[in-house]
Amino acid sequence: MKKVFMLLVIFVAVITFNACNEDSYSDKYADPSTVSNTSVDKLMTGVFRAGFDFITPNYWRFFGHDNQGIGALSQNWGMPLSSGLYDGGYPPYRDEGGAWNIYLSTMIQFKTLDKVYNGLSESEQKGFRPHYLLAKAFMLQTMLQGLDEMGGSTDGKGGVPYSEAGMLPITGEVIYPGLDAAPELYKMILDDLGAINKELPDVGSVAADKDFINDGDMAKWRKYVNSIRLRAAIRVSTQGDLTAEGERVIKEILSDPAAYPVVTGADDMIKVVNRGEGDFNWSRMEGIKDGYDNGSWNACRTASKPMLDMLGAGTSSPDPRLPLIYDTRKDGVKEYRGVELAPDKVEGDYDDFSGSATPPYSWVNHTSFIENKNIPGYVVSPSEIYFYKAEAIKRGLVAGDAKSEFVKGILESVRLYADINAKSTNSTDNIGLSPKVDMSAWTDEAIEAYAATKWEDNTDCIYKQLWLHCGIINVVESWNTIRRTGIPKLYYPKVLTSKSKTVPQRLVIPRGELQYNKTLREAGIDADISVGYLVVPFWAKKVE
């Protein structure tokens, strides 16, 4: 009954979407639960709002999901050895349904939009066609993240529901959805995004005040569609049932940039900016600062040694991103130190990790991340695309200069992190702890020269830089890189826990869903969560 009530609440929120107050930017993107009239353009915004937490720097992401959860698995964030290493943080911010509920809410919103749209006349459908396509594209991106996190093998284990998900607004009946086969859903993402790209140039536009992602810029939406499609194709292209299809799509996109435009720089980067009001106002990457004054929850902000090593901490030629991403040790020692997981480490070695506001570890840069209202939510960055291009060239899928694309990826990454730091709203009173970084010596030429020194003429160096670049702003892609390629090679200890004693290969369906969803329960899906965590996605290698 509890599950049915939750679905009814979501259903009411979906169908009550009304006109907005033009005086407030937040009102223009009103929460569906606060409004009363429904139409396709408003439902499109509702789809965006349903997946909002996946793409903005909010509390759920940066108190549990991205750092204590996924960041512990990808080791982009510093998590010490403990029995809860793989548990995902403090409930309810650990992944006990957060990502699952975001995914399902987005599916419900889109299924409702789909029903309303298909009930319109042909002329009405034509007028709302761009709204329908953009909502579908965003739904497919949300599906991609849900699939990536919850995995899915070829034997039916893992995956997410789609065909039966979100049907209450459509049928008026409670349907407990089963799981769709993961390979089929990845194939659908590739096919449908390809079709959307071909249709977008001829369908018209959407109003900027209905689109908080790209402000009605249809050229950027087309780049969004192709960039997400490229991300999905890369994901499935190295092993599993869809390798040939993934390679085909990679070739299609990268061999014809006019027909398949992708993100190339800061001007067309896909990001959600801080509007300074309502839900579009965040004071920092929410959650990183929690417990800051007394040193609790240090896992939300502490550096990992693998990240610092990749950035050249302690060497004579450190990466220009090092001081932009991290401060030196919080106890005042002017050196960088991160949490290390290693065979010779035991839990007692981390007694100095928490309980103090000045631990002997580096935290993420105070000015860049802890006190900065200007951090956007990064959806697709140019560095990610340049690293995909470099990989495709090095694998012989397309022609080009892999080293040149690799260097561009690092250049754009430095620019992105420098921009975060330079535009920080950290107050003058606070800034002594972490002064803005003087980047005047790092001209584009100097950055490119540094980047060239990191080229090793193989795909491994590309994967390392992709892992590094996404580690703070989009850690799920870092985790995906490790699982897909096995690079970088990291040490994962065994722990004593009720969840997974070895590093999880994916997330599992939350226990609350299994309790109320009789379809999944009767199918025995993830009944033993300690086993469920060990299911390797069909596109991945086993991480160990």
GULO-6878 format. One record per residue (C-alpha): residue number from 1; residue in one letter; chain; x, y, z. Coordinates in nm, 3 decimals, m for minus. Each point is the difference from the previous one (the first is absolute). Layout:
residues N
PT num residuo cadena       x       y       z
PT NUM       a      A       X       Y       Z
...
This chain:
residues 544
PT num residuo cadena       x       y       z
PT   1       m      A   0.000   0.000   0.000
PT   2       k      A   0.285   0.238   0.076
PT   3       k      A   0.139  m0.053  m0.350
PT   4       v      A  m0.340   0.057  m0.157
PT   5       f      A  m0.041   0.324   0.197
PT   6       m      A   0.340   0.124  m0.117
PT   7       l      A  m0.092  m0.070  m0.363
PT   8       l      A  m0.331   0.183   0.043
PT   9       v      A   0.180   0.303   0.141
PT  10       i      A   0.236   0.003  m0.297
PT  11       f      A  m0.297  m0.043  m0.236
PT  12       v      A  m0.181   0.300   0.151
PT  13       a      A   0.318   0.206  m0.029
PT  14       v      A   0.035  m0.094  m0.366
PT  15       i      A  m0.352   0.086  m0.116
PT  16       t      A  m0.024   0.330   0.189
PT  17       f      A   0.236   0.216  m0.206
PT  18       n      A  m0.113   0.361  m0.030
PT  19       a      A   0.083   0.354  m0.121
PT  20       c      A   0.303   0.174   0.146
PT  21       n      A   0.076   0.337   0.159
PT  22       e      A   0.212   0.186  m0.256
PT  23       d      A   0.163   0.210   0.274
PT  24       s      A   0.203  m0.290   0.138
PT  25       y      A   0.239  m0.217  m0.196
PT  26       s      A  m0.067  m0.287   0.237
PT  27       d      A  m0.374   0.040  m0.056
PT  28       k      A   0.051  m0.035  m0.374
PT  29       y      A   0.118  m0.351   0.073
PT  30       a      A  m0.262  m0.062   0.263
PT  31       d      A  m0.015  m0.324   0.193
PT  32       p      A  m0.281  m0.210  m0.154
PT  33       s      A  m0.147  m0.053   0.347
PT  34       t      A  m0.071   0.374   0.034
PT  35       v      A  m0.192   0.061  m0.323
PT  36       s      A  m0.328  m0.111  m0.155
PT  37       n      A  m0.026   0.004  m0.380
PT  38       t      A   0.186  m0.253  m0.210
PT  39       s      A   0.146   0.045  m0.349
PT  40       v      A   0.290  m0.151  m0.190
PT  41       d      A   0.233   0.299   0.043
PT  42       k      A  m0.053   0.000   0.377
PT  43       l      A   0.032  m0.377   0.017
PT  44       m      A   0.332   0.029  m0.185
PT  45       t      A   0.124   0.223   0.281
PT  46       g      A  m0.140  m0.255   0.243
PT  47       v      A   0.214  m0.272  m0.157
PT  48       f      A   0.306   0.222   0.043
PT  49       r      A  m0.093   0.070   0.359
PT  50       a      A  m0.048  m0.369   0.080
PT  51       g      A   0.362  m0.073  m0.097
PT  52       f      A   0.128   0.326   0.150
PT  53       d      A   0.207  m0.164   0.274
PT  54       f      A   0.207  m0.198  m0.252
PT  55       i      A   0.132   0.318  m0.165
PT  56       t      A   0.033   0.267   0.272
PT  57       p      A   0.248   0.031   0.291
PT  58       n      A  m0.255  m0.075   0.271
PT  59       y      A   0.015  m0.137   0.352
PT  60       w      A  m0.098  m0.357  m0.089
PT  61       r      A   0.286  m0.026  m0.249
PT  62       f      A   0.275   0.159   0.210
PT  63       f      A  m0.081  m0.137   0.341
PT  64       g      A  m0.050  m0.360  m0.098
PT  65       h      A  m0.035  m0.109  m0.360
PT  66       d      A   0.297   0.155  m0.179
PT  67       n      A   0.267  m0.006   0.270
PT  68       q      A  m0.080  m0.249   0.278
PT  69       g      A  m0.181  m0.225  m0.248
PT  70       i      A   0.128  m0.008  m0.359
PT  71       g      A   0.317   0.191   0.092
PT  72       a      A   0.104  m0.278   0.236
PT  73       l      A  m0.039  m0.255  m0.281
PT  74       s      A   0.187   0.210  m0.257
PT  75       q      A   0.248   0.129   0.263
PT  76       n      A  m0.030   0.357  m0.125
PT  77       w      A  m0.089   0.097   0.357
PT  78       g      A   0.199  m0.092   0.310
PT  79       m      A  m0.175  m0.271   0.198
PT  80       p      A   0.197  m0.184   0.273
PT  81       l      A  m0.005  m0.373   0.059
PT  82       s      A  m0.299  m0.089   0.217
PT  83       s      A  m0.280  m0.254   0.018
PT  84       g      A  m0.226   0.254  m0.174
PT  85       l      A   0.240   0.080  m0.286
PT  86       y      A  m0.238  m0.134  m0.265
PT  87       d      A  m0.325   0.083   0.181
PT  88       g      A  m0.047   0.341  m0.161
PT  89       g      A  m0.007   0.243   0.292
PT  90       y      A  m0.255   0.103   0.258
PT  91       p      A  m0.367  m0.087  m0.054
PT  92       p      A  m0.214   0.135  m0.158
PT  93       y      A   0.270   0.150  m0.222
PT  94       r      A   0.163  m0.332  m0.083
PT  95       d      A  m0.146  m0.156  m0.310
PT  96       e      A  m0.296  m0.165   0.170
PT  97       g      A  m0.238   0.120  m0.267
PT  98       g      A   0.118   0.349  m0.093
PT  99       a      A   0.109  m0.075  m0.355
PT 100       w      A  m0.278  m0.255  m0.040
PT 101       n      A  m0.271   0.251   0.094
PT 102       i      A   0.144   0.271  m0.226
PT 103       y      A  m0.002  m0.248  m0.285
PT 104       l      A  m0.358  m0.120   0.062
PT 105       s      A  m0.132   0.354   0.046
PT 106       t      A   0.147   0.098  m0.335
PT 107       m      A  m0.159  m0.301  m0.168
PT 108       i      A  m0.341   0.087   0.153
PT 109       q      A   0.028   0.359  m0.120
PT 110       f      A   0.092  m0.107  m0.351
PT 111       k      A  m0.268  m0.268  m0.024
PT 112       t      A  m0.256   0.265   0.098
PT 113       l      A   0.134   0.242  m0.261
PT 114       d      A  m0.009  m0.278  m0.258
PT 115       k      A  m0.366  m0.072   0.075
PT 116       v      A  m0.101   0.367  m0.018
PT 117       y      A   0.197   0.054  m0.321
PT 118       n      A  m0.147  m0.302  m0.175
PT 119       g      A  m0.349   0.119   0.090
PT 120       l      A   0.046   0.325  m0.194
PT 121       s      A  m0.111   0.072  m0.354
PT 122       e      A   0.258  m0.023  m0.278
PT 123       s      A   0.039   0.378  m0.018
PT 124       e      A   0.038   0.027   0.378
PT 125       q      A   0.260  m0.275  m0.002
PT 126       k      A   0.198   0.190  m0.262
PT 127       g      A   0.008   0.310   0.221
PT 128       f      A   0.119  m0.195   0.302
PT 129       r      A   0.237  m0.230  m0.187
PT 130       p      A   0.321   0.172   0.119
PT 131       h      A  m0.115  m0.021   0.362
PT 132       y      A  m0.074  m0.370  m0.040
PT 133       l      A   0.343  m0.071  m0.154
PT 134       l      A   0.195   0.194   0.262
PT 135       a      A  m0.189  m0.170   0.283
PT 136       k      A   0.069  m0.338  m0.158
PT 137       a      A   0.369   0.080  m0.042
PT 138       f      A   0.029   0.097   0.366
PT 139       m      A  m0.192  m0.310   0.105
PT 140       l      A   0.247  m0.212  m0.198
PT 141       q      A   0.296   0.167   0.170
PT 142       t      A  m0.161  m0.073   0.339
PT 143       m      A  m0.054  m0.359  m0.109
PT 144       l      A   0.365  m0.023  m0.102
PT 145       q      A   0.114   0.106   0.346
PT 146       g      A  m0.242  m0.240   0.167
PT 147       l      A   0.126  m0.283  m0.219
PT 148       d      A   0.363   0.092   0.058
PT 149       e      A  m0.041   0.001   0.377
PT 150       m      A  m0.219  m0.308   0.037
PT 151       g      A   0.172  m0.191  m0.274
PT 152       g      A  m0.153  m0.301  m0.161
PT 153       s      A   0.147  m0.325  m0.126
PT 154       t      A  m0.114  m0.202  m0.300
PT 155       d      A  m0.170  m0.258   0.224
PT 156       g      A  m0.267   0.241   0.119
PT 157       k      A   0.165   0.103   0.326
PT 158       g      A   0.009   0.374   0.057
PT 159       g      A  m0.138   0.272  m0.221
PT 160       v      A  m0.295   0.235   0.045
PT 161       p      A  m0.374  m0.007  m0.075
PT 162       y      A  m0.132   0.193  m0.300
PT 163       s      A  m0.281  m0.164  m0.196
PT 164       e      A  m0.211  m0.050   0.315
PT 165       a      A   0.137   0.296   0.199
PT 166       g      A  m0.212   0.309   0.067
PT 167       m      A  m0.324  m0.153  m0.126
PT 168       l      A  m0.231   0.122   0.279
PT 169       p      A  m0.074   0.332  m0.178
PT 170       i      A  m0.065  m0.194  m0.321
PT 171       t      A  m0.214  m0.291   0.115
PT 172       g      A  m0.126   0.115   0.338
PT 173       e      A   0.120  m0.332   0.139
PT 174       v      A   0.297  m0.081   0.218
PT 175       i      A   0.245  m0.208  m0.202
PT 176       y      A   0.307  m0.132   0.174
PT 177       p      A   0.263   0.026  m0.273
PT 178       g      A   0.250  m0.269  m0.079
PT 179       l      A   0.341   0.068  m0.150
PT 180       d      A   0.057   0.056  m0.371
PT 181       a      A   0.310  m0.169  m0.143
PT 182       a      A   0.294   0.238   0.029
PT 183       p      A   0.142  m0.063  m0.351
PT 184       e      A  m0.340   0.076  m0.153
PT 185       l      A  m0.026   0.329   0.188
PT 186       y      A   0.352   0.109  m0.100
PT 187       k      A  m0.091  m0.081  m0.361
PT 188       m      A  m0.318   0.206   0.034
PT 189       i      A   0.202   0.294   0.131
PT 190       l      A   0.236  m0.016  m0.297
PT 191       d      A  m0.283  m0.034  m0.254
PT 192       d      A  m0.235   0.260   0.145
PT 193       l      A   0.265   0.268   0.054
PT 194       g      A   0.114  m0.056  m0.358
PT 195       a      A  m0.355   0.055  m0.125
PT 196       i      A  m0.045   0.311   0.217
PT 197       n      A   0.319   0.153  m0.140
PT 198       k      A  m0.127  m0.038  m0.357
PT 199       e      A  m0.338   0.153   0.081
PT 200       l      A   0.106   0.296   0.217
PT 201       p      A   0.112   0.238  m0.280
PT 202       d      A  m0.351   0.009  m0.148
PT 203       v      A  m0.235   0.009   0.300
PT 204       g      A   0.022   0.360   0.120
PT 205       s      A   0.098   0.109   0.350
PT 206       v      A  m0.110   0.024   0.362
PT 207       a      A  m0.031   0.312   0.213
PT 208       a      A   0.304   0.080   0.214
PT 209       d      A  m0.217   0.037   0.310
PT 210       k      A  m0.106  m0.365  m0.028
PT 211       d      A   0.356  m0.132  m0.039
PT 212       f      A   0.240   0.045   0.292
PT 213       i      A   0.263  m0.224  m0.161
PT 214       n      A   0.078   0.171  m0.332
PT 215       d      A  m0.230   0.305   0.013
PT 216       g      A  m0.177  m0.098  m0.320
PT 217       d      A   0.321  m0.023  m0.204
PT 218       m      A  m0.083  m0.280  m0.243
PT 219       a      A   0.356  m0.012  m0.139
PT 220       k      A   0.126  m0.080   0.349
PT 221       w      A  m0.274  m0.259   0.044
PT 222       r      A   0.118  m0.174  m0.315
PT 223       k      A   0.355  m0.009   0.139
PT 224       y      A  m0.139  m0.130   0.328
PT 225       v      A  m0.181  m0.283  m0.181
PT 226       n      A   0.306  m0.109  m0.199
PT 227       s      A   0.237   0.034   0.296
PT 228       i      A  m0.219  m0.218   0.224
PT 229       r      A  m0.036  m0.249  m0.286
PT 230       l      A   0.379  m0.007  m0.039
PT 231       r      A   0.033  m0.059   0.375
PT 232       a      A  m0.238  m0.296  m0.023
PT 233       a      A   0.176  m0.140  m0.308
PT 234       i      A   0.341   0.021   0.168
PT 235       r      A  m0.146  m0.179   0.301
PT 236       v      A  m0.108  m0.311  m0.191
PT 237       s      A   0.279  m0.006  m0.259
PT 238       t      A   0.278  m0.188   0.178
PT 239       q      A  m0.164  m0.326   0.110
PT 240       g      A  m0.340  m0.165   0.012
PT 241       d      A  m0.295  m0.050  m0.232
PT 242       l      A   0.005   0.348  m0.155
PT 243       t      A   0.366   0.050  m0.090
PT 244       a      A  m0.066   0.008  m0.375
PT 245       e      A  m0.293   0.238   0.040
PT 246       g      A   0.199   0.225   0.231
PT 247       e      A   0.286   0.017  m0.246
PT 248       r      A  m0.240   0.072  m0.286
PT 249       v      A  m0.156   0.295   0.184
PT 250       i      A   0.341   0.138   0.101
PT 251       k      A   0.108  m0.005  m0.365
PT 252       e      A  m0.328   0.156  m0.113
PT 253       i      A   0.023   0.292   0.242
PT 254       l      A   0.370   0.080  m0.019
PT 255       s      A   0.033  m0.046  m0.377
PT 256       d      A  m0.266   0.260  m0.084
PT 257       p      A   0.008   0.298   0.241
PT 258       a      A  m0.237   0.203  m0.220
PT 259       a      A  m0.274  m0.262   0.026
PT 260       y      A   0.086  m0.097   0.359
PT 261       p      A   0.128   0.310   0.184
PT 262       v      A   0.139  m0.054   0.351
PT 263       v      A   0.122   0.223   0.283
PT 264       t      A   0.334   0.163  m0.087
PT 265       g      A   0.072   0.278   0.251
PT 266       a      A  m0.115   0.226   0.282
PT 267       d      A  m0.251   0.179  m0.222
PT 268       d      A  m0.202  m0.311  m0.078
PT 269       m      A   0.065  m0.196   0.318
PT 270       i      A  m0.321  m0.147   0.144
PT 271       k      A  m0.046   0.122   0.356
PT 272       v      A  m0.270   0.121   0.237
PT 273       v      A   0.096   0.341   0.137
PT 274       n      A  m0.078   0.143   0.340
PT 275       r      A  m0.285   0.251  m0.048
PT 276       g      A   0.019   0.126   0.357
PT 277       e      A  m0.356  m0.080   0.109
PT 278       g      A  m0.229  m0.285   0.096
PT 279       d      A   0.118  m0.347  m0.099
PT 280       f      A   0.251   0.168  m0.230
PT 281       n      A   0.202   0.145   0.288
PT 282       w      A   0.269  m0.205   0.170
PT 283       s      A   0.266   0.135   0.232
PT 284       r      A   0.261  m0.261  m0.090
PT 285       m      A   0.017  m0.363  m0.110
PT 286       e      A  m0.254  m0.071   0.271
PT 287       g      A   0.107  m0.246   0.266
PT 288       i      A   0.376   0.051  m0.029
PT 289       k      A  m0.007   0.249   0.288
PT 290       d      A  m0.218  m0.200   0.239
PT 291       g      A   0.190  m0.047   0.323
PT 292       y      A   0.273   0.235  m0.122
PT 293       d      A   0.049   0.187   0.329
PT 294       n      A   0.041  m0.308   0.219
PT 295       g      A   0.173  m0.231  m0.246
PT 296       s      A  m0.283  m0.250  m0.033
PT 297       w      A  m0.089  m0.151  m0.338
PT 298       n      A   0.349   0.060  m0.134
PT 299       a      A  m0.075  m0.261  m0.267
PT 300       c      A  m0.209   0.268  m0.173
PT 301       r      A   0.306   0.208  m0.090
PT 302       t      A   0.328  m0.188   0.052
PT 303       a      A   0.246  m0.066  m0.282
PT 304       s      A   0.093  m0.350  m0.111
PT 305       k      A   0.364  m0.089  m0.052
PT 306       p      A  m0.066  m0.140  m0.352
PT 307       m      A  m0.141   0.339  m0.105
PT 308       l      A   0.293   0.189   0.151
PT 309       d      A   0.248  m0.241  m0.159
PT 310       m      A  m0.164   0.049  m0.341
PT 311       l      A   0.029   0.376   0.049
PT 312       g      A   0.371  m0.026   0.077
PT 313       a      A  m0.018   0.110   0.363
PT 314       g      A   0.348   0.006   0.154
PT 315       t      A   0.175   0.000  m0.338
PT 316       s      A   0.199   0.274  m0.170
PT 317       s      A  m0.261   0.043  m0.274
PT 318       p      A  m0.350  m0.023   0.151
PT 319       d      A  m0.313   0.020  m0.209
PT 320       p      A  m0.142   0.354  m0.032
PT 321       r      A  m0.331  m0.135   0.135
PT 322       l      A   0.154  m0.111   0.332
PT 323       p      A  m0.044   0.329   0.194
PT 324       l      A  m0.333   0.065  m0.174
PT 325       i      A  m0.149  m0.326   0.128
PT 326       y      A   0.174  m0.046   0.338
PT 327       d      A   0.144   0.200   0.289
PT 328       t      A   0.310  m0.113   0.187
PT 329       r      A  m0.040  m0.181   0.332
PT 330       k      A  m0.260   0.147   0.233
PT 331       d      A   0.238  m0.013   0.299
PT 332       g      A   0.212   0.271  m0.161
PT 333       v      A   0.278  m0.217  m0.143
PT 334       k      A   0.066   0.131  m0.351
PT 335       e      A  m0.019  m0.330  m0.180
PT 336       y      A  m0.273  m0.209  m0.159
PT 337       r      A  m0.114  m0.321   0.167
PT 338       g      A  m0.288  m0.228  m0.097
PT 339       v      A  m0.159  m0.314   0.138
PT 340       e      A   0.172  m0.315  m0.126
PT 341       l      A  m0.140  m0.351  m0.014
PT 342       a      A   0.287  m0.251  m0.009
PT 343       p      A   0.070  m0.362   0.100
PT 344       d      A   0.202   0.112   0.304
PT 345       k      A  m0.271   0.231   0.134
PT 346       v      A  m0.232  m0.088   0.291
PT 347       e      A  m0.293   0.190   0.147
PT 348       g      A   0.210   0.142   0.284
PT 349       d      A   0.218   0.183  m0.250
PT 350       y      A  m0.284   0.246  m0.063
PT 351       d      A  m0.066   0.112   0.359
PT 352       d      A   0.095   0.353  m0.099
PT 353       f      A  m0.251   0.012  m0.286
PT 354       s      A  m0.302   0.152   0.177
PT 355       g      A  m0.090   0.178   0.318
PT 356       s      A   0.209   0.307  m0.076
PT 357       a      A  m0.057   0.304  m0.219
PT 358       t      A   0.374  m0.001  m0.073
PT 359       p      A   0.091  m0.360  m0.089
PT 360       p      A   0.337  m0.082  m0.162
PT 361       y      A  m0.165  m0.049  m0.340
PT 362       s      A  m0.081   0.216  m0.299
PT 363       w      A  m0.359   0.102  m0.064
PT 364       v      A  m0.155   0.117  m0.324
PT 365       n      A   0.088   0.362  m0.067
PT 366       h      A  m0.195   0.222   0.238
PT 367       t      A  m0.039   0.284  m0.248
PT 368       s      A  m0.086  m0.220  m0.297
PT 369       f      A  m0.252  m0.230   0.166
PT 370       i      A  m0.085   0.062   0.366
PT 371       e      A  m0.097   0.368  m0.018
PT 372       n      A  m0.098   0.061  m0.360
PT 373       k      A  m0.351   0.087  m0.118
PT 374       n      A   0.098   0.002  m0.366
PT 375       i      A   0.064  m0.371  m0.056
PT 376       p      A  m0.224  m0.128  m0.279
PT 377       g      A  m0.130  m0.351  m0.040
PT 378       y      A   0.219  m0.152  m0.272
PT 379       v      A  m0.197  m0.226  m0.234
PT 380       v      A   0.249  m0.038  m0.289
PT 381       s      A   0.343   0.165   0.003
PT 382       p      A   0.224   0.038  m0.307
PT 383       s      A   0.285  m0.193   0.162
PT 384       e      A  m0.212  m0.313   0.019
PT 385       i      A  m0.071   0.021  m0.373
PT 386       y      A   0.364   0.065  m0.095
PT 387       f      A   0.113  m0.302   0.202
PT 388       y      A  m0.264  m0.213  m0.176
PT 389       k      A   0.131   0.124  m0.335
PT 390       a      A   0.359  m0.083   0.100
PT 391       e      A  m0.108  m0.348   0.105
PT 392       a      A  m0.193  m0.060  m0.323
PT 393       i      A   0.299   0.106  m0.210
PT 394       k      A   0.244  m0.210   0.202
PT 395       r      A  m0.228  m0.303  m0.035
PT 396       g      A  m0.005   0.048  m0.377
PT 397       l      A  m0.371   0.080  m0.020
PT 398       v      A   0.043   0.342  m0.163
PT 399       a      A   0.283   0.195  m0.161
PT 400       g      A   0.175   0.287   0.174
PT 401       d      A   0.276   0.100   0.242
PT 402       a      A  m0.062  m0.170   0.334
PT 403       k      A   0.269   0.199   0.178
PT 404       s      A  m0.147   0.330  m0.118
PT 405       e      A  m0.346  m0.094   0.132
PT 406       f      A   0.156  m0.118   0.326
PT 407       v      A   0.180   0.332   0.044
PT 408       k      A  m0.323   0.189  m0.071
PT 409       g      A  m0.171  m0.207   0.268
PT 410       i      A   0.252   0.104   0.265
PT 411       l      A  m0.004   0.363  m0.118
PT 412       e      A  m0.378   0.019   0.033
PT 413       s      A   0.015  m0.173   0.339
PT 414       v      A   0.247   0.258   0.132
PT 415       r      A  m0.218   0.278  m0.139
PT 416       l      A  m0.309  m0.144   0.169
PT 417       y      A   0.157  m0.032   0.345
PT 418       a      A   0.172   0.340  m0.036
PT 419       d      A  m0.336   0.155  m0.084
PT 420       i      A  m0.159  m0.156   0.310
PT 421       n      A   0.275   0.146   0.218
PT 422       a      A   0.012   0.343  m0.165
PT 423       k      A  m0.377   0.053   0.024
PT 424       s      A  m0.027  m0.110   0.361
PT 425       t      A  m0.221   0.208   0.228
PT 426       n      A   0.213  m0.085   0.304
PT 427       s      A   0.010   0.312   0.215
PT 428       t      A   0.315   0.202   0.057
PT 429       d      A  m0.016  m0.087   0.372
PT 430       n      A   0.008  m0.370  m0.079
PT 431       i      A   0.240  m0.004  m0.287
PT 432       g      A   0.319  m0.004   0.208
PT 433       l      A  m0.057  m0.370   0.059
PT 434       s      A   0.009  m0.066  m0.373
PT 435       p      A   0.098   0.297  m0.220
PT 436       k      A  m0.112   0.008  m0.360
PT 437       v      A   0.263  m0.163  m0.217
PT 438       d      A   0.216   0.223  m0.219
PT 439       m      A  m0.012  m0.170  m0.339
PT 440       s      A   0.179   0.274  m0.196
PT 441       a      A   0.301  m0.222  m0.069
PT 442       w      A  m0.221  m0.271  m0.140
PT 443       t      A  m0.062   0.126  m0.350
PT 444       d      A  m0.169  m0.230  m0.249
PT 445       e      A   0.342  m0.075  m0.145
PT 446       a      A   0.141  m0.091   0.342
PT 447       i      A  m0.298  m0.225   0.076
PT 448       e      A   0.029  m0.172  m0.335
PT 449       a      A   0.373  m0.056   0.054
PT 450       y      A  m0.072  m0.154   0.340
PT 451       a      A  m0.281  m0.213  m0.143
PT 452       a      A   0.233  m0.135  m0.270
PT 453       t      A   0.227  m0.140   0.273
PT 454       k      A  m0.289  m0.217   0.125
PT 455       w      A  m0.050  m0.167  m0.339
PT 456       e      A   0.121  m0.362  m0.002
PT 457       d      A  m0.126  m0.103  m0.345
PT 458       n      A  m0.253  m0.246   0.141
PT 459       t      A  m0.358  m0.004   0.119
PT 460       d      A   0.100  m0.039   0.366
PT 461       c      A   0.116   0.362   0.026
PT 462       i      A  m0.332   0.113  m0.149
PT 463       y      A  m0.201  m0.203   0.251
PT 464       k      A   0.205   0.142   0.289
PT 465       q      A  m0.068   0.356  m0.107
PT 466       l      A  m0.370  m0.068  m0.051
PT 467       w      A  m0.016  m0.149   0.351
PT 468       l      A   0.186   0.300   0.143
PT 469       h      A  m0.201   0.266  m0.181
PT 470       c      A  m0.343  m0.136   0.097
PT 471       g      A   0.099  m0.091   0.356
PT 472       i      A  m0.146   0.306   0.174
PT 473       i      A  m0.262   0.132  m0.242
PT 474       n      A  m0.145  m0.326  m0.141
PT 475       v      A   0.135  m0.291   0.201
PT 476       v      A  m0.239  m0.257  m0.150
PT 477       e      A   0.194   0.032  m0.327
PT 478       s      A   0.325  m0.065   0.189
PT 479       w      A  m0.149  m0.317   0.149
PT 480       n      A  m0.126  m0.103  m0.343
PT 481       t      A   0.351   0.047  m0.141
PT 482       i      A   0.154  m0.230   0.261
PT 483       r      A  m0.265  m0.267  m0.051
PT 484       r      A   0.016   0.019  m0.379
PT 485       t      A   0.379   0.008  m0.037
PT 486       g      A   0.160  m0.110   0.327
PT 487       i      A   0.196   0.327  m0.005
PT 488       p      A   0.132   0.145   0.222
PT 489       k      A   0.105  m0.309   0.190
PT 490       l      A  m0.093   0.049   0.365
PT 491       y      A   0.015  m0.207   0.317
PT 492       y      A  m0.333  m0.110   0.151
PT 493       p      A   0.017  m0.162   0.345
PT 494       k      A  m0.245  m0.255   0.136
PT 495       v      A  m0.214   0.126   0.289
PT 496       l      A  m0.237  m0.138   0.260
PT 497       t      A  m0.346   0.133  m0.086
PT 498       s      A  m0.357  m0.115  m0.044
PT 499       k      A  m0.008   0.125  m0.356
PT 500       s      A   0.303  m0.087  m0.210
PT 501       k      A   0.326  m0.133   0.138
PT 502       t      A   0.175   0.072  m0.328
PT 503       v      A  m0.032   0.304  m0.221
PT 504       p      A  m0.349   0.018  m0.155
PT 505       q      A  m0.022  m0.032  m0.377
PT 506       r      A  m0.326   0.198  m0.009
PT 507       l      A  m0.273   0.134   0.227
PT 508       v      A  m0.301  m0.215   0.082
PT 509       i      A  m0.371   0.067   0.011
PT 510       p      A  m0.082   0.155   0.340
PT 511       r      A  m0.146  m0.228   0.265
PT 512       g      A  m0.313   0.214   0.031
PT 513       e      A  m0.081  m0.063  m0.366
PT 514       l      A   0.055  m0.373   0.040
PT 515       q      A  m0.227  m0.001   0.305
PT 516       y      A  m0.298   0.151  m0.184
PT 517       n      A   0.060  m0.106  m0.362
PT 518       k      A  m0.135  m0.353  m0.012
PT 519       t      A   0.107  m0.049  m0.363
PT 520       l      A   0.367   0.046   0.092
PT 521       r      A  m0.038  m0.189   0.325
PT 522       e      A  m0.160  m0.301  m0.164
PT 523       a      A   0.271  m0.001  m0.265
PT 524       g      A   0.265  m0.013   0.272
PT 525       i      A   0.165   0.319  m0.129
PT 526       d      A   0.283   0.106   0.232
PT 527       a      A  m0.156  m0.195   0.287
PT 528       d      A   0.351  m0.054   0.132
PT 529       i      A   0.147   0.349  m0.034
PT 530       s      A   0.352  m0.119   0.080
PT 531       v      A  m0.020  m0.207  m0.320
PT 532       g      A  m0.183   0.269  m0.195
PT 533       y      A   0.286   0.243   0.046
PT 534       l      A   0.234  m0.244  m0.173
PT 535       v      A  m0.191  m0.022  m0.330
PT 536       v      A   0.233   0.139  m0.268
PT 537       p      A  m0.179   0.217  m0.260
PT 538       f      A   0.010  m0.155  m0.346
PT 539       w      A   0.214   0.289  m0.131
PT 540       a      A   0.249  m0.006   0.288
PT 541       k      A   0.302  m0.186   0.125
PT 542       k      A   0.006  m0.137   0.352
PT 543       v      A   0.162   0.250   0.237
PT 544       e      A   0.211  m0.169   0.265
